[in-house]
Amino acid sequence: MSLWLLGLVWFGLRWAAQPASWLWLVGTGLSLGLALLTKATAFVYGFPICVLLGIAALRTGGARLGLARGTIVLLLALALNLGTSRGTGRFMAAPVAPGIGSARR
């Protein structure tokens, strides 16, 4: 998970330095998605990183462009996790962790 979070920071910083490059935008989204796919604690560690990158995106490109790029990053991250979250949600009744009373005996 730490490798993907480090990739998230690296791609995010490169994206903040060169906001016109789609390579850094896609790398940021895929790094976030792979971190979330690896371990659920990436939600805790990735959230502050994403907030800081979102602030940087809003400052460099304005509100409309920053929100559009942030949406692309989140959609890429969610697209990577859609299959496993859906399967876990069906099996455990919760997309990330087992729900209360869902233990099978």
C-alpha positions in Angstrom: 0.0 0.0 0.0 2.8 2.4 0.8 4.2 2.0 -2.7 0.9 3.1 -4.3 0.5 6.0 -1.8 4.0 7.1 -2.7 3.1 6.9 -6.3 0.0 8.9 -5.6 2.1 11.7 -4.0 4.7 11.6 -6.8 2.2 11.6 -9.6 0.1 14.3 -7.8 3.1 16.5 -7.4 4.1 16.1 -11.0 0.5 16.8 -12.0 0.5 20.0 -9.8 3.7 21.1 -11.6 2.4 20.3 -15.1 -1.4 20.6 -14.9 -1.8 20.2 -18.7 -0.3 16.7 -18.8 -2.9 13.9 -18.9 -0.2 11.3 -18.0 0.2 12.7 -14.4 -3.6 12.9 -14.0 -4.1 9.3 -15.0 -1.2 8.1 -12.9 -2.6 9.9 -9.9 -6.0 8.2 -10.3 -4.5 4.7 -10.9 -2.2 5.0 -7.9 -5.1 6.0 -5.7 -7.1 3.1 -7.0 -4.3 0.6 -6.6 -3.7 1.8 -3.0 -7.4 1.4 -2.2 -7.4 -2.0 -3.8 -4.4 -3.2 -1.8 -5.7 -2.4 1.7 -8.7 -0.6 3.1 -6.5 1.6 5.4 -5.6 3.5 2.3 -8.8 5.3 2.8 -7.4 6.8 6.0 -3.9 7.6 4.6 -5.0 8.6 1.1 -7.7 11.1 2.2 -5.3 13.8 3.4 -3.1 13.4 0.4 -6.1 13.7 -1.9 -7.3 16.8 0.0 -3.9 18.5 -0.5 -3.8 17.5 -4.2 -7.3 18.9 -4.6 -6.3 22.2 -3.1 -3.3 22.3 -5.5 -5.6 21.5 -8.4 -8.0 24.2 -7.5 -5.2 26.8 -7.2 -3.5 25.9 -10.5 -6.5 25.5 -12.8 -9.4 27.3 -11.2 -12.5 25.8 -9.6 -14.2 24.4 -12.7 -11.1 22.7 -14.2 -9.9 21.5 -10.8 -13.2 19.8 -10.0 -13.2 18.2 -13.4 -9.8 16.8 -13.0 -10.5 15.7 -9.4 -13.6 13.9 -10.7 -11.5 12.1 -13.3 -9.0 11.0 -10.7 -11.8 9.6 -8.5 -13.5 7.9 -11.4 -10.3 6.1 -12.3 -9.8 5.0 -8.7 -13.4 3.8 -8.4 -13.2 2.0 -11.7 -10.3 -0.1 -10.5 -12.2 -1.0 -7.3 -15.6 -1.6 -8.7 -15.4 -5.3 -9.2 -13.9 -6.3 -5.9 -16.2 -3.9 -3.9 -19.2 -5.3 -5.7 -18.2 -8.9 -4.9 -17.4 -8.1 -1.3 -20.6 -6.2 -0.9 -22.6 -9.1 -2.1 -20.7 -11.6 0.1 -20.3 -9.6 3.3 -23.2 -7.1 3.0 -20.7 -4.2 3.1 -18.3 -3.0 0.3 -15.2 -2.6 2.5 -15.5 -4.8 5.6 -18.0 -7.3 7.0 -21.2 -5.7 8.3 -22.6 -6.3 11.8 -24.1 -9.8 12.1 -22.8 -11.0 8.7 -20.4 -13.6 10.1 -21.2 -17.0 8.6 -21.1 -20.1 10.8 
